[in-house]
Amino acid sequence: MARGDAEFTEFAGASFHRLRRAAYLLTGNEQQAEDAAQAALVKTYAAWRRVRKQDPYAYTRRVMVNHLKDQWRRPLREDAHEAPPERPSGHDLAGDVTDQRWLLAALAALADRERAVVVLRHYFDLSEKDVAAELDVAVGTVKSLNSRALAKLRVTLDPADLVENGSR
């Protein structure tokens, strides 16, 4: 196995579960999440020589979001599955978040672009400028989508649900 292949294999193993969970938050669909994470890793592998010295996770995440944006443009939609992806060995904080059905239901109520902004901005903790670059929109668009999405989430989420799920 070539040196670059070994590095990529290590990177893919370390990043796959986090990418899949993020894709699950973006799509609400287990199969789409798995496909998006795999497609992003395949494209990253093709560019590995160039990407490995920079920030490969940021590159892969950007590829995954672009892949999902392309799917959102297609009219065919599938129903989301009830259960989140299986949890990898070891403790995964992101897994704890995706296990909260109330969060997934709230995210599912948002439009695709609103959901992407909320996940990138608050799950990945990206700046508005970085979110705008990943989604190829203006910073003002990110601000307005984020504001609108958070307002919808405030209306959608019943405070009793938050207390019941131990989120307060």
Helices and strands as residue ranges (DSSP letters): H 3-27, H 30-46, H 48-51, H 56-72, H 93-98, H 101-108, H 112-118, I 119-123, H 128-135, H 139-156, H 159-164
